[in-house]
Amino acid sequence: MTVTVVVGNPKPASRTLTAATLVAQGLRPDATPEVVDLVTLGPGLLGWGDPAVGEAARKVAESELVVFASPTFKATYTGLLKLFLEQFDGGTGLAGVLAVPLMLGAGPAHALAPDLLLKPVLVEIGATAALPGLYLSDRTFLEDGAIDNYTERWRPVVAALTTTEKAANHA
């Protein structure tokens, strides 16, 4: 199974990357997640046809499970993540991908942002977003148990959906 983490934080090697990797590992402990840290793609995200961006998009589109992660900026996900999501065709770009929206923030005021803002975009470009989004405190996620609670609850669902999706795509 291919598991990928897409991180839209403008800081490399961020807490967002750490959290997203932990979520991916918790949901699919049998797979080592590949990482697409969007900040490393730089100005290539601003246009079409950049080879590194194209390779990253291909990797994501071919994954079975992708955690899309962003810090909360101005009450929504980052422009960096938006630029990357624009690389996918509407309706089909992420067909066959189980997507998990993840956002981190300083407080609970934007706790619904993953479901209200990020999930609809993922669905619009064809992803299956069957799991609820996850919002984490950027200061306490390593200690507060939220990742463990989420991944333990949703691991069986991810296993069932990815097995079903994989079988359907190979039929």
N, C-alpha and C positions, 0 to 999 in steps of 0.2 A: 504494500500500500504506500502511495506517495502522500506525504503530509507536508504542507508548506506553511510557513509563517510569513505574512506580508506586513511590514512595519512602516507606518507613515509618520514617524517622528523625525523632525529635522535635525536631531542630535544622533550621531552614530552610537551604536552599542548602548542604547537607552534602557531605562526601566521598562518602557513599553515593549522593547524586544525581549527582555527577561520575562515579563509577565506572559507575553504571547507564546514564548517557547514553553513555559511551564504549563500553560493551558493545552497546547498541542500535545505535549508529552503525557499529560494527565488523561486526555481523551483517547489517545492511541499510544499506550506505553510500549507497544510492539514495534513502533516505527520511529526512526530518528528524523525530526523535521528538517526540511531544507529551509533556508532563510533568505528572504528577499528584503534587505534593509534599503528602502527606497532612497534614502539620503545618498547612498553610494552611486545612484544613477544620475544624479545631478541634472544639468541642463538637458540631457537627452529626453527627459520627461516632457519637455515643452513643445515638442514637435512629433512628427511621425517618421518612422523608419530608422530610428536609432537601433543598432544591432544589440546592444546590451539590454535595452528596454524590451525589445522584441523577444529576446531569450528569456527574460524574467516573466513576461506575459505568457509565453509558451509553457514555461515550467508551471505556472499557476493554473493555467487552463487544463493541463494534463494531470493535475493533482486530484486526489479523491477527497481530501479534507484540507481546507485552507482556513487558518485563523487570520482574519484581517484586523489589524490593531492600529490604534491611533490614540495619542493623547487628546484630551478635550481642549480645543482652541476656539475661543469665541462661541462657546456652546455647541460646537459641532466637531467633526473630524477635520484633519488638516487638509490644506490644499495639495500637499504632496501626495497624499493618498488619492485625492480626487483626480489629480493628473494621471496617476497610474490606472485608475479605474476607467478613465476615458479611452484607454487602449483596447477595450473589449467591446465587441459588437453587442448592441442591445438585443435582449431576448435569447441569444445563443452563445455569447462569448464565454460564459462559464457553465455551459450545460454539462451536467454530470459531476459538478463540484459541490460538495457539501461545505457551505461557508458558515463560519462562526464570527459574528461581529463582536469586537472587544474594544472597549475604550477605558482609559484611565483619566482620573481627574482628582482635584484637590478636595472635593467635598461632594455630598450627595445631591446637590442641586441639579445635576445633569445626569442622574442615574438612568433615565430612560433614553438617553441619546443613542446608545447602540441600536435599540429597537426602532426608535422613531426616525433616526437620521441615516444611519449606515445600512441597516438591513434592507430598506426599500431600494437602495441603489444596487446592492448585491443581487437582489431578486430581479431588478430591471435588466441586468446584464446576464441573466440566465442561471444564476446559482440557486441551489436549494438551500434555503435558510430556515431549516426546520427547528433549530434550537433557539431558545431565547438568547438575546445578546447578553453580554456580561460587562458590567461596569465595575471597575476596581478603584479603590483609593490608591493613588500613586505613592503614598507614604507608608501604607500599612499592608499592602497585598502580600508581602512575604511572610507576615506573621498572623494575619487575621483569619486564615482558614477559608477564605472565599473561593480560592482556586480549587482547593481540595473538595469543598462542598459541591461546586459546580461540576467538576470533572467526574466525581463519583456518581452524581445524579445522572449525568448525560452520557457517560462512557458506553453503557449498553445500547443506547439509542444510536450513537455514532457507529458502533459496530454493526448494528442491524441495517442502518441506512447505507453504509458504504459497501457492505456485502451485497445488499439488494441492488444498489446502483451499479456495482461492478458486474454482477451477473447480468443485469439488463443490458449493459453496454456491450457485453460480449456475446449476447444471444443473436 
